[in-house]
Amino acid sequence: MAKLSKEQRKAMAQKAMDERAKHPQAEKKQSGFKFIEEESAKLESEKN
């Protein structure tokens, strides 16, 4: 992969920050693993 110029990196970072600002994610109150386990249990119960 070719190195990006400083301007290109700045532009990419700015674009990413703008996208995050447009689509904020709700902050989770629990850790990722706990969330995954709960989602897994929920999907298993729906499947059965």
Residue pairs with C-beta under 8 A, 6 or more apart in sequence:
4 12
28 35
30 38
